[in-house]
Amino acid sequence: MNDSTTAAPAAGAEMPEQRCGLVAIVGRPNVGKSTLLNALVGQKVSITSRKAQTTRHRITGIRSADAAQFVFVDTPGFQTRHTVKGAGALNRNLNKTVQSVMGDVDVVLFVVEAGRFGLDDAKVLSLVPPGKPTLLVANKLDLVRRRAELAPWLKSMQERHPFAEFVPLAATSPDDVRRLLQIVQPYLPEQPWFYDEEALTDRSERFLASEIIREKLFRLTGDELPYTSTVVIDEFKEEGALRRIAATIIVEREAHKGMVIGDKGERLKRIGTDARVELERLMDGKVFLEIWVKVRSGWADDEARLKSYGYE
């Protein structure tokens, strides 16, 4: 994608210095990090749902505009409950991802819900390395009824951490997103771009397929299905413009398998249809998708199995 709409500089004019840098998007679960990433990139690269911990991997989204390339890294929401029964290894893995990302980046976007700050937010904020430029992004501004109440809240936030900037916004507002890009740009180092101008993500189509299926799984099962469910791609073949994809949904218990399949297989069919439609739009071609459901008890607390399922 090329977002640059500026005219070419006149002959002899000095070209603006290229900027490029890594920007971490961090925060507790469900503050809107993935929605913000997709808005910043201008296309969906990270899945979203109302279920906590939808994002489980380090997702990179790329936005190239004018003389700047923003390399955004969406992270899992930091889990403070390491000992959730049956998910200890998974949660430790997710938290390790968050911590490693913050050490590598040039700028941190610390995302909270505007007007709110709890223990889970404080835990994530405590992981930000000292001296790292950090912007306080107060998301879901559209849900705040009395804007005047934000002033004392902002004062308390400034006392918690020396934030470089305060950016109130709604991730669903294009104007707010453009404003955030302008604010972040001066914090990027002056250096050549890491990726081609058209690049949107460093993730493969195979990875995106597993994420899209998992998103539909969570959206269509709601709170019925525990978040210790995942998707594994068994086969991904490209035949011209056609992709043949075989996937398995992994669940913890036999009862969960029934929830996913649904009455007469209707829910699994809907998951498959919704995923296929979105994948065809994303990959600009025909998709043949097959999905199975298997029970693998204890997978989320098994380090070896986590690795085999693609968790870093």
N, C-alpha and C positions, 0 to 999 in steps of 0.2 A: 504494500500500500504506500502511495506517495501522498503525504499530507501537505506538501509544500505548494503554495499557490502564489508565492511572491515572484515578481518579475525578475528576469536575469539582470545582474548588475551591468552597468554601462561599461564600455571598454575602458580599461585602465583603472576601474574602481577596485578597491581592495575587497577581497572575498572575506566574509565573516569567518572567524576562527571556529573550526569544528569542535563541538563538545560531545562527549560520550561518557556514560557512566552507569553503574549499577545502582538501582534504587529498590530497597527492600520495602515491601508492604507487610507490616506486622500488626498484630492485635489479638485479642481474645477471640474465641469462636463466635461466629455470627454477628460481627460488626460490619460486614459488607465488604470484606477485602477482595473477594473474587469478583464481585459486581464492579468494584472500583477498577480493578485490573482490566477487565474487559472494556470498560468505558475509556480508560486511558489508552489502550491499544487501538480501540476503534473496531474491534471484532472479538467474538468469543474465543478465548483461549483457555479459560478456567471455568469449571462447572460450578453451578450454584444450586442451593436448595435450602429449605428452612431447617434442615437437620444439622445439628452441630457437627463439626469435623468433616464437612463435605470435602474440603481440600486436604489431601494427604501427602502430596508431593511438592517438591520445589518446582513451581511452574514459572517459566520465563516468557514474558510478553514484551514485544519490541515496538516502539513507536519512533519513526523517523520524521522529523518535521523541521523545515528550514535548515539551520546549521547544527541541529542537535539530534542525537540519537539517545533515547531513553530505554534502558534495558531494565524492565521492571521484574522483580522476583516476588511472586505471591507465595506465601508460606502457610502451612497449617496453623490453625488457631492453637496457641500454646495451651496444653492440658495441665492443669494443676492437680488433677486427680490421677496420679500415676498408678494407683492401686485398684482401678476399676476392675472388677472381677473378670478374668478372661481376656483382658485387653492391655495388660501391663506392657508387654513387649512392643505392641503397636504404638501406645502412647509415648513410650520412651523414644522410639524411633522418630515420631513426629516432632517431639521437643528438641531432639538432637538436630533435626533439619533446621528448625527455627534459629537455634543458637549459632550454627555454622554459617547460615546466610548472613546474619547481622555482622559477623566479623569480616566478611568479604566485600561489603558494599560501600559505596561512596556517600549515600544519603539514606536515611531511614524515614519512611512515612509511618508514623505511629497512629493507627486508626482506632478511634473510640466513637461511641454514640454521643452526639452532642448533648452536653448537660449531665452525662453519666460517667462515673468512674468507680469501679469496684475492686475487690481483691484480685480477681482474675486479670483486670487491666494492669494493676500494680505489679503483678508477677511478670508480665511481659515487659513493662517499662524497665524493670530492674535488670533485664538482660541486655539493654542497649549499652554498647561499649561507651565509656566516658570519652567525651570529645568528638564523638561521631555526630555530624550535622543531622538533627532530628526535627522533623516537622510534625506538629500536632494537627492531625486531620480529624476534625469534628464532623463525622458523617451523619446522615439522616437528619440534616438540619430542617428538612421539610416537615418532620414530625414534631418539632419543638413549637409549642403554641405561643409561649411568651418569650420572645427573643431577649427581653431585658434581663431575664433570669440567667442568661449565659455569662454576664459580666462577672458576678462573684465566682461562678464556676471556673471561668478562665483564669481569674486571679489565683485560685487554689491550685490550678494545673501548673501555672508558671512557678509556683512555690515548690512543686514536686520535682520539676526538671527544667533545665535551661533550654527550652525549645527555641530553635532558630526562627521558626515562623508558626503562626496560628492560622489554619485554613478551615473555616467553616464551610461545609458544602453538602450537597445531595449528589451522590454518585450517579443518579439518574438524570442529572442536569448537564447537558452538553456545555453550556456556558461556564458552569462551575469547574468542569473537567479541564476545559481550555485554560482557565485561570490558574488551576493547580499546575499544569504543565509549564506555564510562564514563570511561576514562582520557583519551581524545581530547577529549571534550566541553568541559572547562574551557579548552582551547586555542583554541576557536572564538570569534571576535569576537562581541560582543553587537550584533546587528543583525537586521533582518527577513530572513525566508527568501527565497531566490532563486527557488524553484520551488513549484508546488502540492504539497500534502501527499501526493497520490497518485503523483507523478512518480517514475520509477525510473531513467530515463536521458534524456540530451538527444539521443541518436542516433535516426535515423529507422528505420522498419521495413525500408526498402530496404537501408540500411547493415547492419542486423542480419542480413538474409538473406545478404548476401555473406560475412559473418563465419561464420555457421553452416555454410555450404557449405564454406568454407575449413577449418574445424575438422574436418569429416567427411573431407575430402580428406587432411589430414595424419594423422588417426587411422587411416585405412584403408590408407594407403600406407607408414606407418612410416618407417623410415630409407631406404627405396628412393628416394623422391623428394626431390631437393634442395629447400631451403626457398625458393629463388627461383622459386616458383610462386604465382599469385594468382588471385583470382576477380573478375570484372567483371559487374555486373548490367546486362543489355542492355534489359530491359523489366520494369516493375513496375506492374501495373494492379490497382486495387481494383474489384471488381464486387459490391457489397453485402458479404456476409461472405466472399466468395471473393477470393483473391489469385492473380493469374496472374504467374508469375515466369519470366523467361528469363535464364539465366546462362551465362557462358563461363569455363572454367578455362584460364588462360594458363600454358603451360609453356615451358621454354627449348629443348628438343630433341625431335625426332621420337620418340626412344626413351622419353622421359618421357611422351609422349602415350600410348604403348602401356602403360606402367605404370598410368596413370590409368584407361584404358578396361578393361584386364584381359582375361582369356580370354573370348571371345564377349561382351564388354561387361559382364561380371558385376560388376566392381569399380565401374564408373561407375554402374551401376544401383543398387548398394548405397549409394554416396555419395548419390545422388539420393533414395532411399527414406529413409535415416536423416535427411537434412536436411529433407525434407518433413514427416516425423513431428514433429520438434522444432519446426519453424516453425509447424505447425498448433497445437501446444500453446502456443507463445509468443504467437501472434497470435489465439488463440481463434477459429479459423475454418478453412475449407477452403483448401488451397493446391494449385495446379496448377503443377508445377515442371518445366522443361525445362533440361537442361544439355548444353553442347557443350564440346569440348576443342580449343584452337588452339595452334599453336606460334608464339611471338614471340621469336626469339633476341635476347639482349642487352637485354631490357626492364628488368631490374633495375639496369642501369648507364646508363640513358637518362633524363635529368632530365625531358624533355618527355613521354615516355611514362608515367613515374611520375605526373606531374600528371594526365594524361588518365585514369589508372586510379584516381584519387581519393586519392593520397598528398599530404598537406598540405605 
